[in-house]
């Protein structure tokens, strides 16, 4: 039920993705269920193509993820960075998108920078 989540969904729709928005009051539970490390929590969680995607990740990064199909749990743009898809404000620095590893002990690695 947050504006940036709706805006990110609209952004993805404009880029050709079919998006179903599911409101919940237990987003932390969803993140735990999909084994997202707390340091990689984003504003919202997306499930797509067998991956978990945290935060306002761009359509280009989603396309890359779904094309490359790496052996990871998913990707994350942690927090709510200004200027990212769905967020207001201006981008002030490159965004680091991190891999969410297959195991809870996996250290986050940078997947992409945009």
N, C-alpha and C positions, 0 to 999 in steps of 0.2 A: 504494500500500500504506500510506496514512496514514489515521489515524482521522478527521481533519477532512474529508478527501475523501469517505470513506464516509458520514459524517454529512451532508455537503452533498448527496450523491446521495439519501440517505433523505429529507431535507427537500424536495427537488424532487419526489420521488415522492409525498410527502404532498400536494403542491400540484398533482398531476395530470400531471406530466411522466413520460414513459417514459425511463428512464436506463439506458444500457449503460456499465458501468465497465470500462475497459481499463487494466490495470496496465502500466506501462512504467518502464524505468530510463533513458529518454532524454527526459525532459520538456523539457529545454532545446532539444533538437532539434525537438520538436513546436512549441514556441513560436517558434523561428526559422523553421520551415517556414511558419507562418501569420503571420509578420512582426509579432510582438508586440514592441514596444520594451522593452528591459530594465527601464526605470523603471516599466513597467506590469505586470511579471511578478507573478502571483498564485501561490497554493499549487497550484492545478490548472488545467487547461485544458478547456473545454467547447466542442464544435462543435455548433451548433444552427441550423437554418434558414439555412445559408450564412454564419453569423457565427461568430467566435471570441469566447468569453467567458472572461475570466481571473479566477480567484479566486472567493470566496464571494458572488457576486452573488445578490440576492434573486429570488424567483419573480415578484414584481411588476415588477421592472426587466426580467427576461426577457420577460414578457408585453408590456410596453411596447415593447421592442426589436422583437419579432416582429410586433407590431401596426403600429407606425409604419414599419418597414422603411427606416430612414435609410441614406443612401449612405455607410456607414462600414464598416470591416473588422470591428468588434466593440466590446465594452465591457470594462472592467476595474475591479475593486476590488482594487488592488495589495496584496500582502503577505498577512498572515493576521490581520486586525483582530479583536480580542476582541469577542465579542458578535454577530459576523456569523453568517449561517446556516451551521451546521455547526461553528462554533467555540465553545469554552467561554468563560466570563467574561461580564462585563457590558459593554454598549456605553457608552463614555465620551464620545463625540462623534459628530456626524453623519458618515456615510460619504459620501465623494465617489467617484462612479463616473465613470470617464473614458472618452471615445471613443477607440477605436483607429482612427486615420485610414487612408485608402486607400493613402497613400504613406509610405515610411519617413521622409520629412522632415516629415511632418505633426506639428504640435505637439499634444500631448494637450490636449483641451478637456473640461470637465466636462459629462457627459451628464445626470447626475442627482445629487441629494443626498437621502439618507434617514437 
